[in-house]
Amino acid sequence: EIGVFVYDKRGTGRSDGKYTQNFHLLADDAVAAMSEARRLAGDRASEFGFEGGSQAGWIIPLAAHKSQPDFQVIAYGLAEGPLAEDRDEVIEQLRRAGYDDQVISKAKEVTDATGRVIASGFRDGFDQLSKVRSKYQDEPWYAAFEGEFTGDLLYYPNWLSRLLGPWFDVGTTWDHQPLKFLQANSVPTLWMLAGKDREAPSTNTQNILRDLQSQQPRLDVLVFPEADHGMIEYKMQGQTLVPQRFSEGYFAMMVQWIKTKRLNDLPVNTQLD
């Protein structure tokens, strides 16, 4: 049997405190939750591990580094930092719109500039942002920008972003890099990725994890090619994407792996690495 200890992140649901995206604090919370789960389970449990989605790609490797669990399961999370999420969303959106590598290269200049502003807490980088805005704002692809934050920074004037940006700051650890914690930790790991993830595009993470497998033989990577963020598959109805179902085998494979630390009997719509 598998028991699950679920808690609301600080500042959400029934948890006290102030909401934050400081991954060090959130990792400490995860470690504390595991400690409480151990206390409640007592001798009834033989193993304890972390499981989570999305932000878990940044939080769980750090929490595992702090606590040495028996396993970790991460779903539709990134093995790169949060600035990479914005960059890859922008790239994915431009590719879907039909733009080529030359445009993508220009777009990366823009996301480098917006990333610098965000990572500085809206204190630095505005001169660079003004330069790329002037350089590219008349090009047709410029209007397609969205991303996590790039679209907003391009839409609003610098003075307004500088003034209002800090009000929306939730303490995100923009310089966080989960890979160094993954490299330093030999905990059995299952990483489940959505092949059509629009919110956290997974191509780079797939490549990072495949490279890491040569050093970490207990790292399993499972890709659901038709899944979007949340491991949900969608169907286009007119101009609207309508959610259909969770990808076949998503929950079953997670349960199987937690019990055995092996992947087998894969559904036909998954890819195993």
N, C-alpha and C positions, 0 to 999 in steps of 0.2 A: 504494500500500500504506500501511497504518497500523500503526505500531509502538506498543507500550504499555509504559511503565515503571511497574511496580506495586511498592508498598512497604507494609510493615506500619506502622501508626501507632506512635509511641513507646510502649513499655510493653505492646505487644500482639504476638502472633505471634513472629517471630524478631528483632524490634527491641528494642534495649536501651532503658534509660531508664525513667521513671515515667509511667504513663498520665496524661493530662491532657486537659481540655476547654478549655484556654486557647487561644482561637482565634488569638491573635497568634503563639504558639509553633507551633501547627499550620500556620499560613500560612507561617512561616519554613521549616518542614520541607518543605512543598510546593515552595517556591522552590528549596531545596537539591536536592530530587529532580529538578526540571526542569533544574537546572544539571548534574547527573550524567547525565541523559538526553542532554543536548546533547553532553557529552563522549563518551559511548559511541557516539552516532549519527554524530558527525562530519559529513562532507559528504553522508552518505546521506539526511539529513532536511532538508526545506525549511521546515517549520513546526513550532512547538511550542506546545502548549496544555494546559490543565487540564481534567480530566473527573472528576466525582465525584457521589455521591448523598448525600441527607439532610443531615448536618453540612456538606456542601460548600457549601450555600447561605450559610453563615456564613464558611467558610474561603476558598473560591476567589475571591470578589470582593476580599478582603483580600490574598490572594497575588498576584492580578493587579495590584493597586495597587502592590505592591512590586516587580514584575518585568516588567510589560508583555509578556504572552504574545501569541501570534498569534490565539488564540481561547480561549473557555471554554465548557464544557458542564456544566450543573448539572441534576441529576435529583432530583425529589421533595424539594427543599430549600425553605426559607422565605426570603422577602425582608424578613422582620421579625426581631426579636431573639428569643432563647430564652425569655424570659418570655412572649412572645406565643404560643409553642407550647403552653405549659401552659394559658393562657387559652382558646385556640381548641379544644384537646382537650376541656376541660370544657364549652364551649358546644356542641360537636358531640355529646357524650354526652347532654347534657340535651335537645337537639333530637331526637335519635333516640328518647329516652324520651317525647317528646310534649309537652314543656314550651314555654311561649310566651315572647314577648319580655319580658314583665314579670318572669318568673322569671330569664331571661337577664341582665337588668339587675341583679337582686339577686346573681346568681352572680358578676358582674364585681366587685362590692364584695368578695366573698370572695377572688377571685384577685388583686385588687390587694393585699389584706392578705398573702396567702401569698407573693406575689412580692416584697414588701418584705422579708419575713423572709429569704427565700432570697438575695436580692441583697445583703443586708447581711452575709452569712456567719453568720447566726443570732445576730446581735448586737442588732438593732433590729426593731421592728414587732410585738412580741408583744402589746402593749396593744391595738393595732388588731385583731389576730387574735382576741384574746379577745372583743372587742366584737362582731365579726361572727359569731363562733361562738355567743355567747349570743343574738344577734338572730335567727339563722336555724336553729339546730340542731333545732328542733321542726317545721320545715316538711318536707313529704314529699319534696321534691326534694333536700334536703340529703344524704340517704344515697346519692344517685346520683353524687356527686363522685368523680372519679378524677384525670384529668390526668397530667402528668409528675410532679408533686410535691404538688399541692394536697390530694389525698385522704389522703396520708400525714400532712401537717401538721395536718389536721383530726382525724385518728384519734388521734394521740398527744398527750398533754398537753404544754403549752408547756415545762415544766421538762425533760422528756425530749428534746424536739426541740432545745432549747438546749444540752443536754449532749452528745447523740449526733450532731447534725447535722454539726458540723465534721469528725467522723471520716469521713464519707462525701463530703466536699468533694473534688472533683477539679479545682478551679481554673477552673470554668466562667466564661467572660467574660459574665456576666449582662447587662451594660449594652451589649453589642455591638449595633450597628445596621448591617447590611450595605448598606442603601440608599445611604448617603452615598458608599460606595466605588463602587457601581454608577453613581451619578450622575456621578462624577468620571472614569469610565473609559469610553472608546469602543471597547473591545475587542469584536470580533464575539462575540455571546453566543447560545447556545441554552439555554433554560430549559424543561425537560420536567416537567410536573406530573401528579400522580395526582388525578383528579376525586373519588374516594371515599376519600381519604387519612384514616385515623382517627388515625394517629400524628402527622402534621404537616398538619392540615387546610389546604387550599390556596386557599380562596376569597379571603381577604384578599391573599395573594400574587399571585393572578391579577389582582386590581384594581390593585395597586401596579405590577405589571409593565406592564399595559396603559397606565397613566398615563405610565410611564417611556418607553414606546415613542415618544411624541411628541418626546422629547428624544434618544433613542438609536435611530436608524433601523436600526442593525445588531443590534438585540435581537429575536430570534425566540422566541415562546412557543408551546409545543405542549402541549395538554391531552389526556390519555387518560381519558375520562369514567368508565370502569368500573374503573379501576385503584385499588388501595390502595397503601400505602407499599411501596416496593421495585418499583413498577410491576407488581405482581402482581394478577391478577384471582382472586376467590374465588367459591365457590358454597356456599350454605347447605344443609347436610345435617342435618336435625333442628334442633338448637340450636347446631350447630357450623359455623363458617366453615372451609371446606376450600380450600386453594390449588389453582388449576387451571392457570394458565400466566402467563407474562409477556405483557403487552398486545401485541397484534398490531402490528408495525411499530416497536416500541420500539428495538430494536438497529439495524434497517435504516435508520430515519430518522436515528439518531445518526451512523451511518457516512456516510450521504449528505451530511448537513449538514457534517460535518468536512471532507469532500472538496471541497464546492462552496460552503459558507456560504449555501445556499439550501434552502428546503423546497418540495418538490413531490411529486406522486404519493402523496398522503396515503392511508393506510388509511381505511376507512369509519368506524372507531370512534375517530377523533381529531378534535380541534377546533384550528384554526389561528388565531392572532392575529398 
